[in-house]
Amino acid sequence: MRLEGRTVIVTGGARNIGAVLATCLAEEGAKLVVGDIRDTSDTVAKCKAGGGEAIGVTVDVTDKASVRGMVSAALEAFGQVDVLVNNAGLYGDLEPQPLEELSVELWDRTMAINLRGPFLCAQAVVPSMRERRGGSIINVSSGTVFNGFGTANYVASKAGVVGLTRVLAREIGRFGGRANAITPGFTMSQASKDLIERHSMHQFLEAMIASTPLGRAEEPRDLVGAVKFLASEDSSFVTGQILNVDGGVHLH
């Protein structure tokens, strides 16, 4: 129970990676605030079924007032915010397309969700963390920042998350806070499975598995250990780092 007594906000917690992270963090004793623009009731129920405390909050991470409302709900329910997992992101709805065909509207929407969202959420939790002289912010970036595979809007937004993480580490470190990022590989969430079926990407998946040293596709649960580590005191002297979790596709 490494997270017993800690309050954790997970954005994008209604489904896919976020739902798995929230449920598993609850199993470690955390009090979960599951934020999403979608219905969070299923994830909240799973957190409670495992013996944890949890609330669901409807939030639009691109909207400052909505984000502040989520953090206020967390403070009202549990009195503190110890960990923020910035997981919400635009991914599964993005269609592969070349740079010259990208619309400005899609570029802006991607940046709003994938980069403005983590910024607003971090900005909203910092006062509570400063008051408690500590806290951990965990940003979910992407392994695509290492190889440039993917649409320009998505990859650029996730690269921005890395830069944001490094600035946060310097700023909140002054009062004992920590900020780190994880870079998942191509993870077999439902969103990824739908993407494979929609675009007949089965050969891509086979090639990716063949090039992975650990020899299998990544599952959402493969990210749990890294997030637990960064959320707990086990990583009390780790900040400003990018923890790559992709089975060895990218070797550092």
ZAKOLSE-582761 format. One line per field, with one value per residue: residue in three letters; chain; x, y, z of N, C-alpha, C in turn. Coordinates in steps of 0.02 Angstrom, whole numbers, plus 50000, padded with zeros to 5 digits. Each point is the difference from the previous one (the first is absolute). Layout:
vexkol = c(ALA,...)
paba = c(A,...)
n_east = c(X,...)
n_north = c(Y,...)
n_up = c(Z,...)
ca_east = c(X,...)
ca_north = c(Y,...)
ca_up = c(Z,...)
c_east = c(X,...)
c_north = c(Y,...)
c_up = c(Z,...)
% end
This chain:
vexkol = c(MET,ARG,LEU,GLU,GLY,ARG,THR,VAL,ILE,VAL,THR,GLY,GLY,ALA,ARG,ASN,ILE,GLY,ALA,VAL,LEU,ALA,THR,CYS,LEU,ALA,GLU,GLU,GLY,ALA,LYS,LEU,VAL,VAL,GLY,ASP,ILE,ARG,ASP,THR,SER,ASP,THR,VAL,ALA,LYS,CYS,LYS,ALA,GLY,GLY,GLY,GLU,ALA,ILE,GLY,VAL,THR,VAL,ASP,VAL,THR,ASP,LYS,ALA,SER,VAL,ARG,GLY,MET,VAL,SER,ALA,ALA,LEU,GLU,ALA,PHE,GLY,GLN,VAL,ASP,VAL,LEU,VAL,ASN,ASN,ALA,GLY,LEU,TYR,GLY,ASP,LEU,GLU,PRO,GLN,PRO,LEU,GLU,GLU,LEU,SER,VAL,GLU,LEU,TRP,ASP,ARG,THR,MET,ALA,ILE,ASN,LEU,ARG,GLY,PRO,PHE,LEU,CYS,ALA,GLN,ALA,VAL,VAL,PRO,SER,MET,ARG,GLU,ARG,ARG,GLY,GLY,SER,ILE,ILE,ASN,VAL,SER,SER,GLY,THR,VAL,PHE,ASN,GLY,PHE,GLY,THR,ALA,ASN,TYR,VAL,ALA,SER,LYS,ALA,GLY,VAL,VAL,GLY,LEU,THR,ARG,VAL,LEU,ALA,ARG,GLU,ILE,GLY,ARG,PHE,GLY,GLY,ARG,ALA,ASN,ALA,ILE,THR,PRO,GLY,PHE,THR,MET,SER,GLN,ALA,SER,LYS,ASP,LEU,ILE,GLU,ARG,HIS,SER,MET,HIS,GLN,PHE,LEU,GLU,ALA,MET,ILE,ALA,SER,THR,PRO,LEU,GLY,ARG,ALA,GLU,GLU,PRO,ARG,ASP,LEU,VAL,GLY,ALA,VAL,LYS,PHE,LEU,ALA,SER,GLU,ASP,SER,SER,PHE,VAL,THR,GLY,GLN,ILE,LEU,ASN,VAL,ASP,GLY,GLY,VAL,HIS,LEU,HIS)
paba = c(A,A,A,A,A,A,A,A,A,A,A,A,A,A,A,A,A,A,A,A,A,A,A,A,A,A,A,A,A,A,A,A,A,A,A,A,A,A,A,A,A,A,A,A,A,A,A,A,A,A,A,A,A,A,A,A,A,A,A,A,A,A,A,A,A,A,A,A,A,A,A,A,A,A,A,A,A,A,A,A,A,A,A,A,A,A,A,A,A,A,A,A,A,A,A,A,A,A,A,A,A,A,A,A,A,A,A,A,A,A,A,A,A,A,A,A,A,A,A,A,A,A,A,A,A,A,A,A,A,A,A,A,A,A,A,A,A,A,A,A,A,A,A,A,A,A,A,A,A,A,A,A,A,A,A,A,A,A,A,A,A,A,A,A,A,A,A,A,A,A,A,A,A,A,A,A,A,A,A,A,A,A,A,A,A,A,A,A,A,A,A,A,A,A,A,A,A,A,A,A,A,A,A,A,A,A,A,A,A,A,A,A,A,A,A,A,A,A,A,A,A,A,A,A,A,A,A,A,A,A,A,A,A,A,A,A,A,A,A,A,A,A,A,A,A,A,A,A,A,A,A,A)
n_east = c(50042,50039,49937,50000,49940,50023,49989,49973,50015,49958,50027,49946,49968,49958,50055,50016,50058,49964,49953,50046,50028,49941,49978,50057,49996,49936,50023,50038,49935,50008,49985,49956,50024,49947,50041,49946,50001,50018,49953,50013,49935,50016,50044,49958,49954,50044,50013,49936,49991,50055,49951,50006,50020,49945,50012,49947,50037,49948,50049,50006,50052,49964,49956,50027,49940,49993,50062,49991,49943,50038,50048,49953,49973,50062,50010,49940,50014,50063,49991,50022,50053,50016,49959,50028,49957,50038,49945,49953,49977,50011,49975,49955,49979,50066,49992,50035,50039,50022,50058,50007,49972,50042,49942,49997,49936,50021,50047,49957,49955,50047,50025,49937,49987,50049,49998,49949,49972,50057,50009,49936,50005,50061,49981,49947,50043,50040,49949,49961,50039,50001,49936,50002,50035,49964,50012,49964,50027,49957,50039,49947,50062,50049,50011,49947,50013,50016,49946,49955,49984,49956,49941,50014,49934,49993,50048,49984,49937,50018,50034,49947,49969,50049,49996,49934,50012,50046,49958,49950,50045,50023,49939,49970,50059,49986,49942,50040,49969,49972,50033,49968,50025,49951,50036,49935,50007,49992,49955,49987,49986,49938,50025,50054,49962,49962,50055,50023,49940,49996,50066,49975,50017,49975,50022,49976,49946,49998,50013,49955,49961,50014,49991,49956,50053,49948,49994,49968,49936,50002,49986,49940,49993,50035,49957,49965,50048,50010,49933,49993,50054,49979,49946,50045,50015,49988,49968,50011,50052,49944,50027,49958,49979,50023,49950,50041,49938,50041,50023,50034,49944,50002,50063,50004)
n_north = c(49940,50009,50003,49964,50027,49984,50062,49963,50048,49965,50039,50004,49998,50021,49997,49947,50029,50056,49960,49971,50059,50029,49947,49997,50065,49990,49949,50054,50011,50022,50063,49975,50047,49972,50034,50019,50014,49936,49954,50015,49988,49972,50047,50047,49964,49994,50064,50011,49962,50033,50032,50036,50062,50022,50053,50012,50034,50033,49993,50061,49962,50019,49994,50060,50026,49959,50012,50064,49989,49965,50045,50046,49960,49994,50065,50009,49952,50018,50066,49965,50020,49937,49975,50024,49960,50036,49964,50046,49975,50036,49940,49962,50063,50000,50025,49949,50053,50017,50029,49996,49945,50013,50003,50065,49986,49948,50039,50051,49958,49972,50060,50018,49941,49989,50066,50036,49941,49968,50054,50000,49935,50005,50051,49960,49948,50042,50043,49947,49984,50063,50002,49942,50044,49981,49946,49962,50028,49958,50019,49983,49989,49988,49937,50027,50031,49935,49984,50044,49937,50018,50026,50054,50007,49935,49988,50056,49982,49938,50028,50040,49942,49976,50052,49993,49935,50017,50044,49956,49956,50049,50014,49940,49987,50065,49967,49961,50033,49950,50001,49949,49969,49966,49959,49986,49936,49966,50026,49937,50064,50010,50060,49968,49957,50051,50033,49944,49989,50063,49992,49941,50015,49942,50015,50061,49972,49956,50050,50034,49947,49990,50066,49972,50019,50023,50011,50052,50007,50065,49987,50028,49938,49998,50050,49953,49955,50027,50002,49939,49984,50034,49965,49954,49989,49946,50052,50004,49973,49986,50044,50024,49938,49968,49966,49969,49985,49964,49963,50058,50025,50045,49995,50015)
n_up = c(50000,49948,49981,50054,50000,49940,49981,49952,49959,49965,49954,49962,50058,49953,49962,49964,49987,49996,49974,49965,49986,49991,49968,49969,49992,49988,49965,49988,50009,49938,50014,49958,49961,49971,49962,49968,49936,50003,50000,50062,49999,49942,49986,50020,49969,49951,50008,50007,49947,49986,50030,49945,50015,49971,49963,49963,49957,49976,49955,49977,49986,49947,50049,50011,49992,49948,49983,50013,49966,49957,50003,49994,49954,49977,50008,49973,49956,49986,49992,49949,49965,49997,49955,49946,49968,49961,49996,50012,49943,49947,49986,50027,50008,50006,49940,49977,49999,49940,50013,49933,50026,50050,50030,49997,49985,49963,49972,49998,49975,49961,49985,49990,49974,49956,49992,49977,49989,49987,49961,49979,49992,49974,49963,49992,49995,49968,50006,49989,49948,49982,50015,49968,49963,49949,49964,49960,49946,49971,49950,49964,49978,49957,49986,49971,50057,50007,49964,50023,50017,49954,50014,49963,50000,49993,49957,49968,50009,49985,49949,49991,50011,49961,49958,50003,49995,49957,49973,50002,49980,49961,49977,49997,49975,49992,49996,49964,49952,49967,49942,49974,49947,49974,49963,49997,49982,49943,50040,50014,50005,50020,50015,50022,50033,50016,50015,50027,50027,50018,50011,50020,50062,49982,49939,50011,50029,49949,49958,50034,50003,49936,50001,50040,50036,50033,49935,50023,49988,50005,50063,50010,50021,49943,49999,50031,49992,49940,49991,50025,49965,49947,50017,50014,50063,49965,49973,50066,49968,49967,49960,49957,50014,49946,50025,49958,49983,49962,50050,49997,49974,50049,49984,50064)
ca_east = c(49958,50049,49967,49947,49990,50016,49948,50028,49956,50016,49958,49989,49994,49939,50011,50067,50055,49981,49959,50044,50043,49960,49981,50059,50024,49953,50020,50057,49976,49989,49933,50001,49956,50001,49974,49993,49942,49952,49973,50053,49969,50027,50066,49990,49973,50056,50044,49966,49996,50064,50007,50025,49953,50005,49946,50006,49988,49998,50047,50029,50067,50020,49966,50029,49949,49982,50056,50000,49945,50021,50046,49960,49962,50048,50015,49940,49987,50055,50040,50068,50018,50070,50026,49962,50020,49975,49993,49950,50032,49969,50041,49963,49958,50043,50010,50066,50000,50064,50003,49969,49928,49975,49966,50018,49952,50020,50062,49984,49962,50048,50041,49958,49989,50060,50052,49969,49969,50048,50020,49948,49993,50058,49992,49947,50017,50061,49990,49989,50063,50046,49978,50019,50072,50016,49950,50028,49964,50022,49973,50004,50022,49995,50062,50006,50045,50068,50009,49963,49947,49934,49981,50040,49966,50004,50069,50021,49967,50030,50066,49988,49990,50067,50026,49961,50022,50065,49989,49965,50047,50040,49959,49969,50052,50018,49964,49999,49959,50036,49964,50032,49957,50011,49990,49978,50002,49934,49968,49939,49937,49945,50009,50050,49970,49953,50041,50027,49946,49975,50048,50032,50070,50022,50070,50038,50003,50047,50068,50017,50015,50062,50055,50001,50042,49961,49965,49926,49969,49992,49932,49993,50024,50073,50018,49980,50057,50036,49961,50002,50066,50005,49950,50015,50063,50055,50033,50001,50055,49997,49958,50021,50023,49955,50005,49975,49970,49978,50027,50066,49999,50050,50051,50034)
ca_north = c(50060,50054,50065,50006,50067,50051,50016,49999,50019,49970,50027,49950,49938,49963,49941,49989,50000,50035,49958,49949,50033,50020,49940,49970,50045,49990,49938,50016,50039,50070,50027,50019,50048,49979,50056,49988,50032,49945,49971,49966,49958,49932,50000,50013,49939,49952,50024,49985,49927,49978,50023,50068,50056,50031,50041,50017,50070,50018,50055,50015,50022,50059,50057,50016,49997,49930,49968,50025,49967,49932,50002,50020,49940,49955,50028,49995,49930,49967,50047,50011,49968,49978,49975,50014,49962,50034,49947,50017,50020,49984,49949,49950,50032,50030,49960,50011,50045,50037,50068,50051,49994,50015,50064,50040,49985,49938,50014,50037,49957,49952,50036,50019,49942,49963,50042,50049,49961,49988,50064,50025,49955,50011,50067,49998,49961,50024,50032,49950,49965,50047,50005,49939,49993,49940,49977,49971,50007,49950,50016,49946,50023,49946,49978,50029,50058,49977,49978,50042,49965,50023,50064,50055,50030,49956,49994,50065,50012,49957,50028,50057,49974,49988,50065,50023,49960,50024,50065,49986,49971,50054,50047,49973,49972,50049,49985,49928,49965,49965,49992,49952,49978,49933,49996,49933,49982,49989,49961,49968,50023,49991,50051,49974,49943,50028,50031,49945,49973,50052,50013,49936,50008,49938,49989,50047,49972,49943,50027,50032,49947,49968,50045,50013,49951,49956,49954,50000,50066,50033,50003,50056,49983,50005,50067,50010,50000,50063,50053,49990,50021,50073,50029,49981,50024,49962,50045,50065,50041,49996,50053,50025,49943,49968,49928,49967,49935,49975,49933,50003,50024,50053,49984,50061)
ca_up = c(50000,49997,49990,50050,50026,49951,49952,49932,49944,49935,49946,49948,50038,49986,49958,49974,50048,50060,50043,50029,50049,50058,50037,50032,50053,50056,50033,50043,50056,49983,49991,49930,49967,49931,49959,49928,49969,49993,50061,50038,50051,49998,50032,50071,50029,50005,50054,50063,50007,50026,50069,50003,49997,49934,49974,49930,49986,49929,49990,49935,50019,49962,50029,50066,50052,50010,50034,50069,50033,50016,50057,50058,50020,50033,50066,50041,50017,50035,50038,49974,49937,50006,49935,49939,49941,49941,49950,49948,49938,49935,49968,49961,49949,49949,49941,49969,49943,49993,50026,49958,50001,50067,50006,50059,50053,50032,50035,50061,50046,50029,50049,50057,50043,50018,50030,50045,50054,50053,50029,50044,50058,50044,50029,50050,50059,50032,50066,50052,50011,50034,50070,50034,49990,49962,49951,49940,49938,49952,49935,49951,49934,49951,49969,49933,50001,49986,49930,49953,49965,50020,49971,50027,50056,50059,50022,50025,50064,50050,50013,50044,50067,50028,50019,50058,50057,50023,50033,50063,50048,50028,50038,50060,50042,50051,50062,50011,49950,49948,49937,49955,49945,49973,49927,49979,49930,49971,50053,49975,50028,49953,49948,49952,49966,49951,49947,49960,49959,49954,49946,49981,50019,50031,49983,50041,50067,49999,49993,50063,50049,49980,50016,50072,50034,50044,49956,50002,49998,50065,50027,50047,50068,50002,50023,50070,50046,49993,50030,50072,50023,49999,50046,50069,50029,49970,49953,50034,49976,49927,49970,49934,49960,49952,50010,49940,50015,49935,49985,49970,49931,50000,50049,50023)
c_east = c(50044,49968,49945,49997,50013,49941,50031,49946,50026,49953,49995,49990,49940,50013,50074,50053,49980,49959,50042,50044,49960,49983,50059,50028,49954,50018,50060,49981,49987,49926,49998,49948,50007,49968,49996,49941,49945,49977,50054,49973,50028,50068,49993,49975,50055,50048,49970,49996,50065,50014,50023,49943,50010,49940,50014,49983,49999,50044,50019,50069,50025,49972,50023,49950,49981,50055,50002,49943,50016,50044,49962,49960,50046,50015,49941,49989,50054,50049,50069,50006,50075,50031,49952,50028,49966,49997,49954,50036,49958,50045,49959,49958,50041,50010,50069,49993,50065,49994,49961,49924,49969,49966,50024,49954,50019,50065,49985,49962,50047,50042,49960,49991,50065,50053,49971,49969,50048,50024,49947,49991,50057,49993,49949,50019,50061,49988,49990,50064,50050,49983,50022,50075,50019,49944,50035,49954,50030,49965,50008,50016,49992,50068,50009,50047,50071,50011,49961,49947,49932,49984,50037,49968,50007,50072,50025,49969,50033,50073,49995,49990,50067,50030,49965,50023,50066,49994,49966,50048,50041,49958,49973,50051,50020,49963,49993,49956,50043,49956,50041,49951,50015,49986,49982,50015,49929,49963,49932,49939,49945,50006,50049,49972,49951,50038,50028,49947,49978,50045,50039,50076,50030,50074,50045,50008,50049,50072,50023,50018,50066,50061,50005,50041,49962,49949,49925,49975,49992,49926,49996,50028,50076,50023,49989,50060,50039,49963,49998,50067,50004,49951,50019,50066,50060,50039,50010,50057,50005,49954,50030,50022,49946,50011,49967,49976,49973,50029,50066,50002,50051,50048,50039,50054)
c_north = c(50062,50069,50012,50072,50055,50010,50008,50021,49966,50030,49949,49931,49957,49935,49993,50002,50033,49959,49946,50030,50016,49939,49970,50045,49995,49938,50010,50046,50073,50016,50032,50054,49986,50055,49981,50039,49949,49976,49959,49947,49929,49995,50011,49937,49948,50019,49982,49925,49971,50025,50072,50051,50035,50044,50012,50073,50010,50061,50006,50029,50060,50064,50013,49993,49928,49963,50021,49968,49929,49999,50020,49940,49951,50024,49995,49928,49971,50046,50016,49969,49984,49982,50021,49957,50033,49950,50018,50023,49981,49952,49957,50029,50032,49952,50014,50047,50039,50072,50050,49996,50015,50068,50036,49983,49936,50008,50033,49956,49950,50033,50018,49942,49972,50042,50053,49964,49986,50064,50026,49957,50009,50067,49999,49963,50027,50036,49951,49963,50045,50005,49939,49985,49936,49982,49975,50011,49952,50014,49941,50030,49941,49983,50028,50060,49979,49983,50040,49964,50024,50067,50056,50031,49958,49998,50065,50014,49959,50021,50060,49979,49987,50066,50028,49964,50028,50068,49990,49974,50054,50046,49971,49966,50046,49987,49924,49961,49968,49995,49955,49982,49928,50003,49929,49988,49992,49950,49975,50016,49987,50050,49976,49941,50024,50031,49947,49973,50049,50008,49938,50002,49938,49986,50047,49973,49942,50024,50032,49949,49967,50043,50017,49947,49952,49958,49996,50071,50028,50003,50058,49984,50004,50068,50010,50005,50065,50057,49993,50024,50076,50034,49990,50030,49960,50043,50069,50046,49996,50055,50024,49946,49976,49924,49965,49930,49972,49932,50000,50023,50056,49988,50063,49981)
c_up = c(50000,49996,50051,50026,49951,49952,49931,49951,49937,49948,49944,50030,49984,49962,49983,50056,50066,50048,50034,50055,50064,50043,50038,50055,50060,50040,50046,50057,49986,49999,49931,49983,49925,49958,49927,49974,49988,50069,50036,50048,50000,50034,50075,50036,50008,50055,50068,50013,50027,50070,50006,50002,49933,49986,49926,49989,49924,49990,49927,50013,49961,50030,50072,50056,50015,50038,50073,50040,50020,50061,50064,50026,50036,50070,50046,50024,50046,50035,49973,49931,50004,49933,49945,49944,49940,49942,49942,49937,49939,49963,49954,49944,49944,49942,49970,49939,49998,50024,49958,49998,50068,50000,50063,50058,50037,50039,50068,50050,50034,50053,50062,50049,50026,50035,50046,50060,50057,50034,50049,50062,50049,50036,50057,50063,50038,50066,50057,50016,50037,50074,50040,49993,49966,49952,49938,49941,49949,49934,49952,49932,49952,49972,49930,49999,49985,49927,49948,49960,50027,49968,50036,50061,50064,50027,50030,50068,50056,50015,50045,50072,50034,50024,50061,50063,50029,50035,50067,50053,50034,50046,50065,50045,50057,50065,50012,49953,49946,49937,49954,49945,49984,49925,49981,49927,49974,50045,49977,50043,49949,49943,49947,49960,49946,49942,49953,49953,49947,49940,49980,50014,50031,49985,50040,50070,50004,49996,50065,50053,49984,50019,50074,50035,50045,49962,50006,49997,50071,50019,50049,50070,50005,50025,50074,50047,49998,50035,50076,50030,50004,50047,50073,50023,49974,49951,50029,49977,49924,49975,49934,49952,49952,50007,49941,50016,49935,49982,49966,49928,49991,50058,50018,50050)
% end
